Amino acid sequence: MIWIDGEKYWLYAAVDPDSNELLHTKLEPTRTNALAEIFFGELKQNHDVGDAVFLVDDATPLKEACRRHGLAFEYERHGDRNSVERIFREVKRRNDCFSDCFSYVDPETADDWLSSFAWNQLI
């Protein structure tokens, strides 16, 4: 979750745990099945992820979106998921460093910034 001018926004992101590369990001004002489905649709359109296994948290919208797009997924607490969580911690750390930049900007500007921040690849 990212705060923009006092409002909560959720960062949808796909990370390749082997390279630590952020493949796709999207900032949304809510978490819904429809938004998760759009996110995975864009991800499939831009990347060859047909053989990938997505490690997801316990959020139902993510699981349902994977099912609808025919993508393999699993919930994993340890293992590769830890490396992905490390990426998200770094995103949060960087966001905290630049949080003043997100005051009084529109969400689209923050989304563009976060996407380009996928940026100076993380790690």
Order of alpha helices (4+ residues) and beta strands (2+ residues): beta-beta-beta-alpha-beta-alpha-beta-alpha-alpha
